[in-house]
Amino acid sequence: MTYVRRVLDEAGYRTTLQPLSHDGATGYNVIADWPGGDTRKTVLVGAHLDSVLAGPGINDNGSGSAAVLATAVAVAKAHLPTERHLRFAWWGAEEGGLFGSAHYVNSLSPAERSSVRSYLNFDQAGSRNTTTWLVTHDPAGSEGAQEATKAFEKYFAARSIPTFDIGDTGSDDQSFAAAGIPVAGFTTGISDCIHSACDDIHNVDPAVQTASTNAVLDVTWQLAVTKDRR
């Protein structure tokens, strides 16, 4: 958490720590806003930062967190001027029951919820032996969700990367979907070492991680610079 916040602060983000209480302890969500863009049309990109006690959680979910952080850094290095507001988040306490993302969603006013055009979630982005990326399809089918999902599918199809439709990743996107916020994103599926001591650096395929990170960056960039019709 400390490292993520330092990188974001140095890159020029407006970064905040949102405290939350769970199981008698205090945890945090890291929220980072890129200056500019229409806050009534916010693109929110997130991943959970915690892991289980049984293992280091390098794939679940260091891989997703790293992909989101790399995207945020790339945006800053390019000084990207956005049409829509761009926000990044790293959730705490996902493994215990989506507590971090649920806390964030519950803290939003009705107007703030409606301002999120799409929430993009990434959990396990570097699973070994991945041949098919699992792309989220929001059952509600809202405009924001459809736009993001189609962008991911187009990205993968252009590179001959197979995809499979899923309703959700079983992760923090559920907190947003339950509140009626459009969701999208993808996962590379459950690895052999999920929630185990072997979920270390050797449990991440560099080629898979690279493909996932490039997809996160490309689609996030597209959505951020797209101008909505008035």
Secondary structure, 3 states (H helix, E strand, C coil): CHHHHHHHHHHCCEEEEEEEEECCEEEEEEEEEECCCEEEEEEEEEEECCCCCCCCCHHHHHHHHHHHHHHHHHHHHCCCCCCEEEEEEEECCCCCCCHHHHHHHHHCCHHHHHCEEEEEEECCCCECCCCCEEEECCCCCCHHHHHHHHHHHHHHHHCCCCEEEECCCCCCHHHHHHCCCCEEEEECCCCCCCCCCCCCHHHECHHHHHHHHHHHHHHHHHHHHCCCCC
